[in-house]
Amino acid sequence: MKRFLCFLQVSILLTLTSCSHSSGQSWEDMKTAGTYMRKGVDALWGKDYESQMLTSDEEFVGPYDGEFIPLSDADLRLSMSDSALPQPRGALGQKGIPAFDQFYEPSADLLSLFRSLHFDTDDHVVRDKAEVASLMRLADYLKKNPKMFVVVQGNTDERASASYNMALGMRRANYVRSFLVKHGVDLNRVYTVSKGKEQPVALGHTPEDWKLNRRAEFRIYEK
């Protein structure tokens, strides 16, 4: 049986080869046919392939409607470090720095400046142009108000492990801090924390709820 299948494969390939000189497309067709024939023969003898060819989006079945979430906590932690930007000299609650529980939500007249920022799935970069412009305005405001301290809090949606989301939340907070510092804000007045998936603002389980929860938000303290 195996010899017969091999012979059939070779025969068909030779037939395709005789036509391959007519055009480049024929040659591509021959290679494609050969690939799938080889996989078919291998499958008969127990050799499996993890991938499959899909003809439409509807054929894809994933855990989260096609949104890919890498669940390797170790890989994510390796990408968390940002050695190019030093951390503040003093820790929260030490050396004259207010403790975290002394920070408060911005008042109503400051909400337009300290607006929440949002992220794509598994991403830590602010990509919305309006939110980037908002960060620019916030940097200008903080430069003009040197007595104000800021905590950037990173948050995630509910998917993936707690440790993964805690690391991703910190990555998001650090990105916002880096943006502000690179635009002239004193790095010793901007702190970061991560709440991971523990403090959602939307309690549902839809893509719309997840989008609202993938955010960075601000708490402030002014001396």
C-alpha positions, -999 to 999 in steps of 0.1 A, spaced: 0 0 0 27 24 10 47 17 -22 15 22 -43 9 56 -27 45 67 -33 43 56 -69 10 75 -73 26 106 -58 56 104 -81 34 98 -112 13 129 -106 43 150 -99 59 139 -131 27 148 -150 26 183 -134 63 187 -142 57 181 -179 33 211 -179 54 233 -156 73 251 -184 41 267 -197 41 294 -170 53 303 -136 19 296 -121 20 260 -132 52 256 -113 37 271 -82 7 248 -86 29 218 -88 48 227 -57 16 233 -38 1 200 -50 33 182 -40 32 197 -5 -4 186 2 2 152 -14 31 146 9 11 157 39 -17 134 29 6 104 25 22 112 59 -11 115 75 -21 80 64 10 67 82 3 85 115 24 117 110 3 147 121 5 184 113 -6 211 137 -15 236 110 -44 236 86 -55 257 57 -85 279 64 -107 293 37 -126 319 57 -126 337 91 -156 317 101 -135 285 101 -111 299 128 -121 288 163 -102 304 191 -107 309 228 -115 346 225 -132 353 192 -99 354 174 -80 377 198 -47 361 205 -35 360 241 0 346 247 -2 330 281 36 327 287 41 347 320 78 341 318 81 356 283 61 386 293 82 393 324 113 393 303 99 422 283 89 442 314 122 459 322 128 495 310 164 501 320 166 532 298 144 552 322 154 554 359 128 550 386 120 578 410 146 585 437 122 580 465 96 553 470 59 561 478 55 568 515 92 575 521 115 605 522 88 631 520 69 613 491 32 608 498 20 573 503 -2 557 477 -34 561 498 -28 598 499 -32 601 462 -67 609 450 -88 610 418 -85 642 398 -112 667 404 -139 674 378 -121 704 363 -90 682 357 -107 652 343 -101 663 307 -64 663 313 -62 632 334 -84 611 312 -80 573 311 -60 558 283 -68 526 265 -48 498 249 -52 470 224 -52 434 235 -17 424 248 -4 458 239 12 485 261 14 514 237 -11 542 235 -21 542 198 -52 564 196 -43 598 182 -67 616 204 -53 599 235 -17 607 224 -27 643 221 -42 642 256 -9 628 270 9 657 253 -14 682 270 -10 664 303 28 667 300 26 704 295 3 708 325 26 688 348 56 708 337 38 740 347 27 725 381 59 712 397 43 704 430 20 678 417 28 641 420 12 615 398 6 577 401 -1 559 368 -22 528 374 -21 501 347 -51 478 343 -61 449 320 -92 429 310 -102 397 327 -85 372 303 -53 353 310 -36 346 343 -34 370 373 4 371 371 4 378 333 -21 406 338 -2 421 367 29 423 345 10 437 315 -6 464 337 28 475 349 41 476 313 12 499 304 18 522 334 55 523 326 48 533 290 27 562 301 54 573 326 81 571 299 60 592 276 55 619 302 92 620 312 104 620 276 82 651 271 98 670 300 81 659 331 103 654 362 107 616 365 108 618 403 71 630 403 56 601 383 51 567 399 36 535 385 15 507 399 -4 478 384 -37 464 394 -38 438 367 -74 426 362 -85 432 398 -102 466 393 -124 465 362 -146 495 354 -169 473 332 -182 441 348 -194 423 317 -176 397 296 -179 412 261 -152 427 238 -166 461 246 -162 455 283 -127 442 278 -118 473 258 -129 496 286 -109 477 312 -76 477 292 -66 511 305 -42 533 324 -56 558 348 -43 585 371 -42 595 408 -27 627 419 -13 645 449 -4 682 451 18 696 479 
